[in-house]
Structure formats: C-alpha cells, structure tokens
C-alpha cells in the first residue's frame, strides 16, 4: 500500500505516498543522506523491510555504483556502496532488488557484455548475507543492450528495456 517514486521536484529524490482506506495520502519526501562525493542516480528499488538499493554517481570517478540505504529506527541511513561482486569499477545502474533480498538484477557497462551499452547481471544473496559474483544474464536478454529490470511480485514476469527493434 505504499508507492515509492523518483522526483526532482521535492527536497528528496525519492518520495513515497501511502494508500488510505479511501484514497492516497500526501506525498512525503524520504530523507536519504547522500555521500559527499555522490549525486543521485536514475533508479532505485525497495525491499520489504524498506531498505533502498539505489544507483549513485561517484563524482570523483564519474562511475555509477549500487548502494544500499538501510531503514533503521524510522530513518534512512547514509547509503553504503555494495562490494566488488556487484560494482566493477565501470558503471552499475538501475538496480532491482527482490523484495526478500534473495537476488539483485542490475545493468552494467563492464567489459565482456553482449549489448554494446548496458547488459543485465544478477547476483544472489548467500546465507552469510554476502553476494555472489555478478552473472551476465546472457545473449537472449542482452543482445542489443538491456536496462531497467523489474520482476513482478509473484515472480512470474520479468520486464526490462531493450534496444531491440519492435
């Protein structure tokens, strides 16, 4: 019953609106502090426990990386960059986190891809809460570039943008 959305019109780049019994409540800007050397990116994804995975642009390297901002005691914490299993030193963008945090799909322009732009990669969460190394999702998905992944809540459908002609 909560809709999260990106907006450049408010004091925060991520906002939420909560459904009431008869309509939607008032939009609220989420107060997510940004690391001093980062700018907000383009996309984010929210877990069941309200943690937010977000792509941020590192202004010192001009690369996108994926970060997590934990929701603790009613506040979002300073986003922490995820490890080298995901962030390659090239560009990582458009994260989609499974609401249960069992897997993360994201776009990357790292070498060895199929699409020439961004390819989609997937990582799985280990029992010790670390991530597996990123796995390219293959030629069938990435042949002309792929980005903005979304999996439906019932896990039956996988949507993404592609450069394939209609």
Residue pairs with C-beta under 8 A, 6 or more apart in sequence:
1 18
1 19
2 16
2 17
2 18
2 19
3 16
3 17
3 18
3 19
3 24
4 14
4 15
4 16
4 30
4 44
4 46
4 52
5 14
5 15
5 16
5 17
6 13
6 14
6 15
6 42
6 43
6 44
7 13
7 14
7 15
7 27
7 29
10 27
10 29
11 29
12 29
12 30
12 31
12 32
13 32
13 40
14 29
14 30
14 32
14 44
14 52
14 54
15 27
15 28
15 29
15 30
16 27
16 28
16 30
17 24
17 25
17 26
17 27
17 28
18 24
18 25
18 28
19 25
30 52
30 76
31 75
31 76
32 52
32 54
32 69
32 76
32 79
33 76
33 77
33 78
33 79
34 40
34 56
34 78
34 79
35 56
35 67
35 78
35 79
37 58
37 59
37 60
38 56
38 57
38 58
38 59
38 67
38 79
39 56
39 57
39 59
40 54
40 56
40 57
41 54
41 55
41 56
41 57
41 64
41 93
42 55
42 93
42 94
43 54
43 55
43 93
43 94
43 95
43 148
44 52
44 53
44 54
44 55
44 95
45 52
45 53
45 54
45 95
45 96
45 97
46 52
46 53
46 97
46 99
47 53
47 97
47 99
47 100
47 101
48 99
48 100
49 71
50 71
51 68
51 69
51 70
51 71
51 97
51 101
52 68
52 69
52 71
52 76
52 79
53 66
53 67
53 68
53 95
53 97
53 104
54 66
54 67
54 68
54 69
54 79
54 95
55 64
55 65
55 66
55 67
55 92
55 93
55 94
55 95
55 106
56 64
56 65
56 67
56 79
57 63
57 64
58 64
58 65
63 89
63 90
63 91
63 92
64 91
64 92
64 93
65 81
65 82
65 87
65 92
66 81
66 82
66 86
66 87
66 92
66 93
66 95
66 104
66 106
67 79
67 80
67 81
67 82
68 79
68 80
68 82
69 76
69 77
69 78
69 79
69 80
70 76
70 77
70 80
71 77
81 87
82 131
83 130
83 131
85 123
85 130
85 131
85 132
85 133
85 134
86 92
86 104
86 106
86 121
86 123
86 131
86 134
88 108
88 110
88 134
89 110
90 108
90 109
90 110
90 111
91 108
91 109
91 110
91 118
92 106
92 107
92 108
92 110
93 106
93 107
93 108
93 118
93 147
94 106
94 107
94 118
94 147
94 148
94 149
95 104
95 105
95 106
96 104
96 105
96 106
96 149
96 150
96 151
97 103
97 104
98 104
98 151
98 155
99 153
101 125
102 124
102 125
103 122
103 123
103 124
103 125
104 122
104 123
104 125
104 131
105 120
105 121
105 122
105 137
105 149
105 151
106 120
106 121
106 123
106 134
106 149
107 118
107 119
107 120
107 121
107 146
107 147
107 148
107 149
108 118
108 119
108 121
108 134
109 117
109 118
109 119
110 119
112 136
113 119
113 136
113 142
114 136
114 138
114 139
114 142
114 143
115 142
115 143
115 144
115 145
115 146
115 163
116 144
116 145
117 145
117 147
117 163
118 145
118 146
118 147
119 136
119 137
119 141
119 142
119 145
119 146
120 136
120 137
120 141
120 142
120 146
120 147
120 149
120 160
121 134
121 135
121 136
121 137
122 134
122 135
122 137
123 131
123 132
123 133
123 134
123 135
124 131
124 132
125 131
125 132
126 132
136 142
137 146
141 160
141 162
143 164
144 162
144 163
144 164
145 162
145 163
146 160
146 161
146 162
147 160
147 161
148 160
148 161
149 158
149 159
149 160
150 158
150 159
150 160
151 157
151 158
151 159
152 158
152 159
